[in-house]
Amino acid sequence: MADLFAGFEPAPPADAAVSDDAPLADRLRPRTLGEVVGQEHLTGPDGAIGRMVAAGRLSSMILWGPPGTGKTTIARLLADAVGLRFAPISAVFSGVADLKKVFAEAREHARMGKRTLLFVDEIHRFNRAQQDGFLPYVEDGTVTLVGATTENPSFELNAALLSRAQVLILHRLARPALDQLIDRAEAEVGRPLPLAESARDALVASADGDGRFLLNQVETLFSVDIREPLDAAGLSAFLQRRVAVYDKDREGHYNLISALHKSIRGSDPQAALYYLARMLTAGEEPLFVLRRLIRAAVEDIGMADPQALVQCIAAKDTYDFLGSPEGELAIVQACLYLATAPKSNAAYMAQKKAWRSAKETGSLMPPANILNAPTKLMKQIGYGAGYEYDHDADGGFSGANYWPDELPPQTFYEPTQRGYEKRVAERLAWWEERRHARSD
């Protein structure tokens, strides 16, 4: 099977000796599930993986989590823990022909009484048809599938495959777990990192929850002769700054724009500005952000402050005129304006009600009094008869009926008592009183 695993060699058994020349991350790779850090909610006695191992039987699973959180390590240790043959492949390097070879070999081993744990790294990179190819072999027990993905399985994997596998979520490594990795690295090397406390904090923060990245940075620090401990500024100059993980066409993109919108809706300008900064500093297209701000202006503020929409359009024009980075300040101003504005979704709700009514009532004719009568025939059949010109009425309001004869007046728009909309509500109430007075 050497051709199958070209470029993706199987990991050595957990208890295999690792060369002193191996990368630090390999030398520190856990040898038991108990040594895996940061995923105790899965690997602990009460976790899904812990319970499976205790029972000695695994179900197929999808390990979903950020890079550097231990997906490959957990899969390898699972095979060791329950005595399965470990067969790793990568969706980056493999195709249908490779999968067929893997399944054929798994069946041969099954005949000899050895079941196979098939670990598929980057499983989301297989297309839908390729994913369907796993189904019969998972169903008949030829393989126990453990897939690893950094992408949301709901979006990237077939429903049929998801129904046959348990999705387990790995967490981004928190500070205590990253500190443990540094402690293990220092014990392995036999000396402490040449860092002041502030620099150690900065190093952990720069890892952004990625254990592999952290260990690579630690190895870089150990590989050179640093005579005096570095402070945070010295560390920053020594190590290249890491850009936050952000895929503009994947789930992180939608998570952050959702967080921005909901922070605005919740009137938290500080959180809104944070998510705005997360997106723009990671390279998000400013016009994408502006489109969502405009949507928030009309959905969540509306008539409570009609200037919100004006501010957003002005921000878009300003950005078009100035470009980056100067134009981004206009986006910030619009974001803060929306977050601090009075909120109302009355216009949004009114739209949904009106659209529903229009679909349900069909092609009802407007009342004859408000129809134009440009021809003699139309006048003869009553078009425009009895129309009252509101500007000639007392207060500029006639109180006439504008609804189809078959449809009683409906209420779609119900303004709140917040912001400018409070004045609108008072005006509507006054008009309604006049209508009732007229009908009486």
Solvent accessible surface area in square Angstrom, and as a share of the most:
residue,aa,sasa,rsa
1,M,81,0.36
2,A,90,0.70
3,D,94,0.49
4,L,8,0.04
5,F,19,0.08
6,A,63,0.48
7,G,60,0.58
8,F,45,0.19
9,E,124,0.56
10,P,62,0.39
11,A,32,0.25
12,P,75,0.47
13,P,86,0.54
14,A,13,0.10
15,D,122,0.63
16,A,30,0.23
17,A,102,0.79
18,V,49,0.28
19,S,69,0.45
20,D,123,0.63
21,D,139,0.72
22,A,19,0.14
23,P,73,0.46
24,L,1,0.00
25,A,20,0.15
26,D,51,0.26
27,R,51,0.19
28,L,24,0.12
29,R,80,0.29
30,P,22,0.14
31,R,106,0.39
32,T,74,0.43
33,L,22,0.11
34,G,76,0.73
35,E,68,0.30
36,V,10,0.06
37,V,13,0.07
38,G,20,0.19
39,Q,0,0.00
40,E,101,0.45
41,H,77,0.34
42,L,11,0.06
43,T,21,0.12
44,G,15,0.15
45,P,123,0.78
46,D,124,0.64
47,G,5,0.05
48,A,15,0.12
49,I,0,0.00
50,G,11,0.10
51,R,138,0.50
52,M,23,0.10
53,V,42,0.24
54,A,93,0.72
55,A,83,0.64
56,G,47,0.45
57,R,169,0.62
58,L,12,0.06
59,S,55,0.35
60,S,12,0.08
61,M,0,0.00
62,I,0,0.00
63,L,0,0.00
64,W,49,0.17
65,G,4,0.04
66,P,25,0.15
67,P,42,0.26
68,G,9,0.09
69,T,4,0.02
70,G,24,0.23
71,K,19,0.08
72,T,51,0.30
73,T,12,0.07
74,I,0,0.00
75,A,0,0.00
76,R,9,0.03
77,L,4,0.02
78,L,0,0.00
79,A,0,0.00
80,D,72,0.37
81,A,51,0.39
82,V,31,0.18
83,G,44,0.43
84,L,23,0.11
85,R,42,0.15
86,F,39,0.16
87,A,3,0.03
88,P,5,0.03
89,I,1,0.01
90,S,5,0.03
91,A,10,0.08
92,V,82,0.47
93,F,117,0.49
94,S,15,0.10
95,G,23,0.22
96,V,75,0.43
97,A,66,0.51
98,D,31,0.16
99,L,8,0.04
100,K,132,0.56
101,K,83,0.35
102,V,3,0.02
103,F,7,0.03
104,A,58,0.45
105,E,41,0.18
106,A,0,0.00
107,R,98,0.36
108,E,91,0.41
109,H,47,0.21
110,A,42,0.33
111,R,174,0.64
112,M,143,0.64
113,G,68,0.65
114,K,82,0.35
115,R,84,0.31
116,T,0,0.00
117,L,0,0.00
118,L,0,0.00
119,F,1,0.00
120,V,0,0.00
121,D,32,0.17
122,E,45,0.20
123,I,0,0.00
124,H,17,0.08
125,R,141,0.51
126,F,4,0.02
127,N,87,0.45
128,R,123,0.45
129,A,76,0.59
130,Q,33,0.15
131,Q,2,0.01
132,D,65,0.34
133,G,32,0.31
134,F,0,0.00
135,L,25,0.13
136,P,68,0.43
137,Y,46,0.17
138,V,19,0.11
139,E,106,0.47
140,D,84,0.44
141,G,28,0.27
142,T,10,0.06
143,V,3,0.02
144,T,4,0.03
145,L,0,0.00
146,V,0,0.00
147,G,0,0.00
148,A,1,0.00
149,T,2,0.01
150,T,47,0.27
151,E,13,0.06
152,N,19,0.10
153,P,4,0.02
154,S,82,0.53
155,F,124,0.52
156,E,47,0.21
157,L,3,0.01
158,N,17,0.08
159,A,82,0.64
160,A,38,0.30
161,L,1,0.00
162,L,42,0.21
163,S,90,0.58
164,R,90,0.33
165,A,13,0.10
166,Q,78,0.35
167,V,56,0.32
168,L,9,0.04
169,I,87,0.44
170,L,2,0.01
171,H,93,0.42
172,R,98,0.36
173,L,11,0.05
174,A,63,0.49
175,R,94,0.34
176,P,94,0.59
177,A,7,0.05
178,L,5,0.02
179,D,35,0.18
180,Q,80,0.36
181,L,17,0.08
182,I,0,0.00
183,D,75,0.39
184,R,67,0.24
185,A,0,0.00
186,E,29,0.13
187,A,82,0.64
188,E,77,0.34
189,V,49,0.28
190,G,65,0.63
191,R,109,0.40
192,P,101,0.63
193,L,13,0.06
194,P,20,0.13
195,L,23,0.12
196,A,37,0.29
197,E,118,0.53
198,S,58,0.38
199,A,0,0.00
200,R,45,0.16
201,D,56,0.29
202,A,38,0.29
203,L,0,0.00
204,V,8,0.05
205,A,79,0.61
206,S,40,0.26
207,A,0,0.00
208,D,51,0.26
209,G,5,0.05
210,D,8,0.04
211,G,4,0.03
212,R,135,0.49
213,F,44,0.19
214,L,0,0.00
215,L,12,0.06
216,N,70,0.36
217,Q,24,0.10
218,V,0,0.00
219,E,51,0.23
220,T,55,0.32
221,L,0,0.00
222,F,17,0.07
223,S,83,0.54
224,V,62,0.36
225,D,111,0.58
226,I,36,0.18
227,R,204,0.75
228,E,130,0.58
229,P,84,0.53
230,L,35,0.18
231,D,77,0.40
232,A,40,0.31
233,A,75,0.58
234,G,22,0.21
235,L,8,0.04
236,S,76,0.49
237,A,93,0.72
238,F,78,0.33
239,L,16,0.08
240,Q,166,0.74
241,R,181,0.66
242,R,56,0.21
243,V,93,0.54
244,A,48,0.38
245,V,66,0.38
246,Y,30,0.11
247,D,66,0.34
248,K,98,0.41
249,D,109,0.56
250,R,79,0.29
251,E,35,0.16
252,G,31,0.29
253,H,14,0.06
254,Y,121,0.46
255,N,80,0.41
256,L,15,0.07
257,I,2,0.01
258,S,36,0.23
259,A,26,0.20
260,L,0,0.00
261,H,11,0.05
262,K,119,0.51
263,S,14,0.09
264,I,1,0.00
265,R,99,0.36
266,G,56,0.54
267,S,57,0.37
268,D,60,0.31
269,P,29,0.18
270,Q,135,0.60
271,A,30,0.23
272,A,0,0.00
273,L,58,0.29
274,Y,113,0.43
275,Y,55,0.21
276,L,1,0.01
277,A,47,0.36
278,R,90,0.33
279,M,0,0.00
280,L,27,0.13
281,T,107,0.62
282,A,25,0.20
283,G,43,0.41
284,E,9,0.04
285,E,83,0.37
286,P,15,0.10
287,L,56,0.28
288,F,42,0.18
289,V,0,0.00
290,L,2,0.01
291,R,147,0.54
292,R,72,0.26
293,L,0,0.00
294,I,42,0.21
295,R,106,0.39
296,A,0,0.00
297,A,1,0.01
298,V,60,0.35
299,E,21,0.09
300,D,8,0.04
301,I,0,0.00
302,G,15,0.15
303,M,70,0.31
304,A,1,0.01
305,D,24,0.12
306,P,55,0.35
307,Q,96,0.43
308,A,0,0.00
309,L,69,0.34
310,V,82,0.47
311,Q,46,0.21
312,C,0,0.00
313,I,78,0.39
314,A,50,0.39
315,A,4,0.03
316,K,73,0.31
317,D,79,0.41
318,T,48,0.28
319,Y,29,0.11
320,D,80,0.41
321,F,176,0.73
322,L,91,0.45
323,G,23,0.23
324,S,64,0.41
325,P,97,0.61
326,E,106,0.47
327,G,0,0.00
328,E,48,0.21
329,L,130,0.65
330,A,17,0.13
331,I,0,0.00
332,V,37,0.21
333,Q,107,0.48
334,A,1,0.01
335,C,0,0.00
336,L,62,0.31
337,Y,64,0.24
338,L,0,0.00
339,A,0,0.00
340,T,94,0.55
341,A,10,0.07
342,P,48,0.30
343,K,28,0.12
344,S,3,0.02
345,N,67,0.34
346,A,8,0.06
347,A,39,0.30
348,Y,57,0.22
349,M,71,0.32
350,A,13,0.10
351,Q,79,0.35
352,K,89,0.38
353,K,57,0.24
354,A,28,0.21
355,W,147,0.52
356,R,132,0.48
357,S,16,0.10
358,A,67,0.52
359,K,164,0.69
360,E,130,0.58
361,T,44,0.26
362,G,55,0.53
363,S,119,0.77
364,L,61,0.30
365,M,107,0.48
366,P,59,0.37
367,P,6,0.04
368,A,46,0.36
369,N,30,0.15
370,I,58,0.30
371,L,31,0.16
372,N,129,0.66
373,A,23,0.18
374,P,106,0.66
375,T,69,0.40
376,K,154,0.65
377,L,116,0.58
378,M,50,0.22
379,K,134,0.57
380,Q,123,0.55
381,I,108,0.55
382,G,20,0.20
383,Y,50,0.19
384,G,26,0.25
385,A,66,0.51
386,G,66,0.63
387,Y,109,0.41
388,E,62,0.28
389,Y,124,0.47
390,D,34,0.18
391,H,145,0.65
392,D,119,0.62
393,A,30,0.24
394,D,114,0.59
395,G,61,0.58
396,G,41,0.40
397,F,22,0.09
398,S,13,0.08
399,G,10,0.10
400,A,7,0.06
401,N,72,0.37
402,Y,87,0.33
403,W,67,0.24
404,P,24,0.15
405,D,119,0.62
406,E,119,0.53
407,L,29,0.15
408,P,88,0.56
409,P,98,0.62
410,Q,70,0.31
411,T,96,0.56
412,F,47,0.20
413,Y,60,0.23
414,E,102,0.46
415,P,27,0.17
416,T,27,0.16
417,Q,115,0.51
418,R,118,0.43
419,G,41,0.40
420,Y,71,0.27
421,E,0,0.00
422,K,97,0.41
423,R,142,0.52
424,V,11,0.06
425,A,15,0.11
426,E,103,0.46
427,R,95,0.35
428,L,64,0.32
429,A,53,0.41
430,W,109,0.38
431,W,80,0.28
432,E,77,0.35
433,E,113,0.51
434,R,72,0.26
435,R,92,0.33
436,H,107,0.48
437,A,68,0.53
438,R,126,0.46
439,S,88,0.57
440,D,153,0.79
